[in-house]
Amino acid sequence: MNLKEKFEELRRDLLNPNGPQISTMNNYSFAILQYEPEEEFAMRQQVNDLVSEMRQLGWRVKNVDLLDLMLRRLKEENSSEIQEFIEGEKELYKSDGIDSSLEYLKDIMVKDLEGPQGIALDVIKEIETLVGNNDPKQTIVFISRAGALYPFYRTSGLLRYLDGRTGRIPVILLYPGSRPGVTSLSFMGEYQPDSDYRPRIY
């Protein structure tokens, strides 16, 4: 199934007359739309087209940009600490090469991104702005720019932390990676395939 066909199927399921049909499980309104990393810009165009149509039909649509949330978290750090991170990465790159400097950054970033108090909490706060005042059958959240967090974050735990925190609003994770098996995904096509995904995968 190509990217356009995936979005056509997602569109049909979202606009079902009986309400969004993106999941076969009750009280679990999550889905993943997988695309190849090199399709990033084509994917954005497909999302823009779908969002425009849904808004014209009266839907409330929110895009949660993971890159934006990560940058916000970094800006909350003390500016002297940020400068220290930058200098440390530069020094390691000069002395030991890119692998060491990347590991250094990953060790720093993981505390801000991983776990229930990491970026998942920021996503929950964004979704909570829609809960209560909007009809879940005409509200949707897209989680985008996951690829910008590679290699500092893996998305497999994100939906687990969101479970039960979305007010039954449908949430679609736009997932850059490969799909080596029916229920397995490889983030950015670089990590070992992970089958720890409950949501439907488009």
Helices and strands as residue ranges (DSSP letters): H 3-14, E 30-35, G 37-39, H 40-56, E 60-65, H 66-76, H 79-96, H 98-113, H 119-128, G 136-138, E 139-144, G 146-149, G 155-157, H 158-162, E 171-178, E 186-187, E 200-201
